[in-house]
C-alpha cells in the first residue's frame, strides 16, 4: 500500500530531514540480512493536544528488541528517542498519526558477520504518517493485501 499523507520531516541519524531525502544505500546490512527492529506507535488527538500512546513502553521494547537481536542501540538513549518522536509529531504539526521507530544495521559490508567492522553504527529513524482508511472484511485484513501467507495451525 503506498504511503498516504506522509509527514514533511523524518528523524534520521539524529537530525530532521525532509521525508523525500531520507535515503539508504543499497548495500546496507539490514536490507540484505534483515538486521533491523521496529515498533509501531500511535499518537492520538486529545483535548490536551497530541499524545503518544505508551511512548516509554514502546521505546523500551525497541531497545530490548535491538539488544536481543545483538545490535544494541548505543548511539542514543531511550530519552533521546522519546524526545525525537515527540518532536517528529510537533514539527510535522500532526494531531494523530502512526509512528514507526526503526533501528537498523547500516554496515555497508556484504556478509553475515558485522562484529569488528569499522563504522557499523545503529541508526534510528522515526517517520510519522497518517493512514488512509483500510477496507476490512469481517474485522480482519485479508492476508493477500499484505502479501503474506495466513498463519497455519501446527500439525496434529
C-alpha positions as CSV (number, residue, x, y, z in Angstrom):
1,X,0.0,0.0,0.0
2,X,1.5,3.4,-0.9
3,X,2.2,5.8,1.9
4,X,-0.5,8.4,2.0
5,X,-0.4,11.7,3.9
6,X,3.3,11.4,4.6
7,X,4.9,13.8,7.0
8,X,7.1,16.6,5.9
9,X,10.1,15.6,8.1
10,X,11.6,12.4,9.4
11,X,14.1,12.0,12.2
12,X,17.1,10.1,10.8
13,X,20.6,9.8,12.2
14,X,19.9,12.3,14.9
15,X,18.6,15.1,12.7
16,X,15.4,16.0,10.9
17,X,15.4,15.7,7.1
18,X,12.7,16.1,4.5
19,X,10.8,12.8,4.0
20,X,11.9,12.5,0.4
21,X,15.5,13.0,1.3
22,X,15.6,10.2,3.9
23,X,17.7,7.6,1.8
24,X,19.6,4.4,2.4
25,X,22.3,2.9,0.3
26,X,21.5,-0.4,-1.5
27,X,24.4,-2.1,0.4
28,X,23.1,-1.6,4.0
29,X,23.3,-4.8,6.0
30,X,19.6,-4.5,7.1
31,X,18.4,-4.7,3.5
32,X,20.4,-7.9,2.7
33,X,20.1,-9.7,6.0
34,X,17.1,-8.2,7.9
35,X,19.2,-6.8,10.7
36,X,16.6,-4.3,12.0
37,X,14.0,-3.9,14.7
38,X,10.9,-1.6,14.8
39,X,8.0,-0.5,16.8
40,X,4.6,0.7,15.8
41,X,3.4,3.5,17.9
42,X,0.1,5.6,17.8
43,X,-0.3,9.2,18.5
44,X,-3.9,10.3,19.3
45,X,-5.6,13.7,19.3
46,X,-6.8,14.6,22.8
47,X,-8.4,17.6,24.4
48,X,-4.9,18.4,25.8
49,X,-3.2,18.1,22.4
50,X,-1.4,15.2,20.7
51,X,-0.5,12.3,22.9
52,X,1.7,9.3,22.0
53,X,0.2,6.1,23.5
54,X,2.6,4.4,25.9
55,X,5.6,6.1,24.5
56,X,8.1,4.8,27.0
57,X,6.8,1.3,26.8
58,X,7.2,1.2,23.0
59,X,10.7,2.8,23.1
60,X,11.8,0.4,25.8
61,X,10.6,-2.6,23.8
62,X,12.5,-1.2,20.7
63,X,15.7,-1.1,22.8
64,X,15.1,-4.6,24.2
65,X,14.4,-6.0,20.7
66,X,17.7,-4.5,19.4
67,X,19.6,-6.0,22.4
68,X,18.0,-9.4,21.8
69,X,19.0,-9.2,18.1
70,X,22.6,-8.5,19.3
71,X,22.6,-5.0,17.9
72,X,22.1,-2.7,20.9
73,X,21.2,0.9,20.3
74,X,24.2,2.8,21.7
75,X,24.2,6.0,19.8
76,X,21.0,7.4,21.5
77,X,19.3,6.9,24.9
78,X,15.7,6.0,25.3
79,X,15.0,9.5,26.4
80,X,16.6,10.9,23.3
81,X,14.5,8.6,21.1
82,X,11.4,9.6,23.1
83,X,12.2,13.3,22.5
84,X,12.7,12.6,18.8
85,X,9.3,11.0,18.5
86,X,7.6,13.9,20.3
87,X,9.5,16.4,18.1
88,X,8.6,14.5,15.0
89,X,4.9,14.9,15.8
90,X,5.3,18.5,16.8
91,X,7.5,19.5,13.8
92,X,5.0,18.0,11.4
93,X,2.0,19.6,13.1
94,X,0.3,16.2,13.4
95,X,-2.7,15.7,15.7
96,X,-2.9,12.0,15.3
97,X,-0.6,9.7,13.4
98,X,1.3,6.4,13.3
99,X,5.0,6.5,14.2
100,X,7.4,3.8,13.1
101,X,10.7,4.0,15.2
102,X,13.2,1.8,13.4
103,X,16.8,0.8,14.3
104,X,18.9,-1.0,11.7
105,X,22.4,-2.1,10.9
106,X,24.0,0.3,8.4
107,X,27.2,-1.6,7.8
108,X,28.0,-1.4,4.0
109,X,29.8,-4.7,4.0
110,X,28.2,-7.8,2.4
111,X,28.5,-10.8,4.6
112,X,26.7,-12.1,7.7
113,X,29.3,-11.0,10.3
114,X,29.2,-7.4,11.4
115,X,31.3,-7.6,14.5
116,X,34.6,-5.8,14.2
117,X,33.6,-4.0,11.0
118,X,34.5,-0.3,11.1
119,X,31.8,2.3,11.3
120,X,28.8,0.0,11.8
121,X,26.5,2.1,14.0
122,X,22.9,1.6,14.5
123,X,20.9,4.4,13.1
124,X,17.3,5.2,14.0
125,X,14.5,6.7,12.1
126,X,11.1,7.9,13.1
127,X,8.6,8.5,10.4
128,X,5.1,9.9,11.3
129,X,2.3,9.4,8.9
130,X,-1.5,9.2,8.8
131,X,-3.0,6.1,7.4
132,X,-5.8,6.0,4.9
133,X,-8.9,4.1,5.9
134,X,-8.5,0.5,5.0
135,X,-11.2,-1.9,3.9
136,X,-11.7,-4.7,6.3
137,X,-13.6,-8.0,5.8
138,X,-15.1,-9.5,9.0
139,X,-12.8,-7.2,11.1
140,X,-9.6,-8.7,9.6
141,X,-7.4,-7.6,6.8
142,X,-7.2,-10.2,4.0
143,X,-3.8,-11.8,4.0
144,X,-3.4,-11.2,0.3
145,X,-3.5,-7.5,0.9
146,X,-0.2,-7.6,2.9
147,X,1.5,-10.1,0.6
148,X,1.9,-12.8,3.3
149,X,0.5,-16.2,3.8
150,X,-2.0,-16.7,6.6
151,X,-0.9,-18.3,9.8
152,X,-1.3,-22.1,10.0
153,X,-2.1,-24.3,12.9
154,X,0.5,-26.8,14.0
155,X,0.3,-30.3,12.6
156,X,-1.5,-32.8,14.9
